[in-house]
């Protein structure tokens, strides 16, 4: 199946994504993806077959924490006054 929308249907995204697909999925450039990984806002890839892949579910989980849709269970900032959200 294609990742692109066909006749108004939602796009198909595989469970594991190569970098080009991650870029399309997040609408970010490859350089932006690298910066987000380095900043801890996106997960690191894993080797699958002979190339790097990202788990779509893990990307979604990182984005949910980033947007505040879910709380990170191990978020060290919660217990600090400096980063506490009021």
C-alpha positions as CSV (number, residue, x, y, z in Angstrom):
1,X,0.0,0.0,0.0
2,X,1.1,3.6,-0.6
3,X,1.7,6.0,2.3
4,X,-0.1,8.7,0.3
5,X,-3.8,9.3,0.6
6,X,-5.9,7.9,-2.2
7,X,-9.4,9.3,-2.9
8,X,-9.7,11.0,0.5
9,X,-8.7,8.0,2.6
10,X,-6.3,8.4,5.4
11,X,-2.7,7.4,4.5
12,X,-1.3,4.0,5.3
13,X,1.8,4.1,7.6
14,X,3.7,0.9,8.3
15,X,4.5,-0.2,11.8
16,X,8.2,0.5,11.3
17,X,9.3,3.5,9.3
18,X,12.5,4.3,7.4
19,X,13.9,7.9,7.8
20,X,12.2,9.2,4.6
21,X,8.9,7.9,5.9
22,X,9.5,9.5,9.3
23,X,10.2,12.8,7.7
24,X,6.9,12.6,5.7
25,X,5.0,11.3,8.7
26,X,6.1,14.2,10.9
27,X,6.5,16.8,8.1
28,X,10.1,17.5,9.2
29,X,13.3,17.5,7.3
30,X,16.0,14.9,7.9
31,X,18.1,17.5,9.8
32,X,15.1,18.4,11.9
33,X,14.5,14.7,12.8
34,X,18.2,14.4,13.9
35,X,17.9,17.6,16.1
36,X,14.7,16.2,17.7
37,X,16.4,12.9,18.4
38,X,19.4,14.6,19.9
39,X,17.1,16.7,22.0
40,X,15.3,13.7,23.3
41,X,12.0,14.7,21.7
42,X,12.0,11.7,19.3
43,X,13.1,8.1,19.8
44,X,16.3,6.6,18.4
45,X,16.0,4.2,15.5
46,X,16.7,0.5,15.6
47,X,18.4,-1.7,13.0
48,X,15.9,-3.8,11.2
49,X,17.1,-5.8,8.3
50,X,20.0,-3.8,7.0
51,X,18.7,-0.3,7.7
52,X,17.5,2.0,10.4
53,X,13.8,2.0,11.3
54,X,11.6,3.9,13.8
55,X,8.6,2.4,15.5
56,X,5.6,4.4,14.6
57,X,4.0,3.6,17.9
58,X,7.1,4.9,19.8
59,X,7.1,8.1,17.7
60,X,3.4,8.6,18.6
61,X,4.1,8.0,22.3
62,X,6.9,10.5,22.3
63,X,4.6,13.1,20.6
64,X,1.8,12.4,23.1
65,X,4.2,13.2,25.9
66,X,5.6,16.2,24.1
67,X,2.1,17.7,23.5
68,X,1.0,16.9,27.0
69,X,-1.6,14.3,25.9
70,X,-0.1,11.8,28.3
71,X,2.3,12.2,31.2
72,X,5.7,10.6,30.9
73,X,5.9,8.2,33.9
74,X,9.6,8.9,34.5
75,X,9.6,12.7,33.8
76,X,12.1,14.0,36.3
77,X,10.8,17.5,35.9
78,X,7.6,16.8,37.7
79,X,9.2,16.9,41.1
80,X,11.2,20.1,40.6
81,X,10.0,23.6,41.4
82,X,11.9,25.0,38.4
83,X,10.0,22.9,35.9
84,X,6.7,22.4,37.7
85,X,3.7,23.4,35.7
86,X,1.1,25.5,37.5
